Amino acid sequence: MAKPMSRVSEAQLIPISFTLNGRLQEIEVQPHELLLDVVRERLGLTGAKRSCDVEVCGACTLLVDGRPVSACTTLAFEVRGRSVLTIEGLAENGKLHPLQQAFIEHGGFQCGFCTPGMILAAKALLDENPDPSEAELKHFMHGNICRCTGYKKIIESIMAAARTMRSGGQSSNN
């Protein structure tokens, strides 16, 4: 008698361990299970959103070892032994990251659907290049789509955060 298709035998599960927002996670995943589904459904971190499912919108962006990845097409077992950062892990000790603060202060979000992916992609850029030109910023962020705005406030927010991060200070309400 055949097993139902929805059931996966324990032999098909892959044990993985990875660091998620600074904490070690040890779970078993199905070979086809996506990182986005593991993070959202199994680990309860819902900042990353499912939208296009084909790596073009950026709503599902997470940082893996500091680099932006599309969690909607990354298999969960691919992060074995790696470090994953979600928007929920960006703030430290209850204090917003300068990018998060700048998005609030400069109106870099509208509905908020794309905001986590925008902020994480921007963090990867600023970690690599703390002083990007506006053209470099636009080029780097081309994989993150916002359907609510013309990007002006998003760019302003990221550039303001870059200034704050370079100065080592905190964001201000200017």
Secondary structure, 3 states (H helix, E strand, C coil): CCCCCCCCCHHHCEEEEEEECCEEEEEEECCCCEHHHHHHHHCCCCCCCCCCCCCCCCCCEEEECCEEEECCCCEHHHHCCCEEECHHHCCECCECCHHHHHHHHCCCCCCCCCHHHHHHHHHHHHHHCCCCCHHHHHHHHHHCCCCCCCCHHHHHHHHHHHHHHHHCCCCCCC
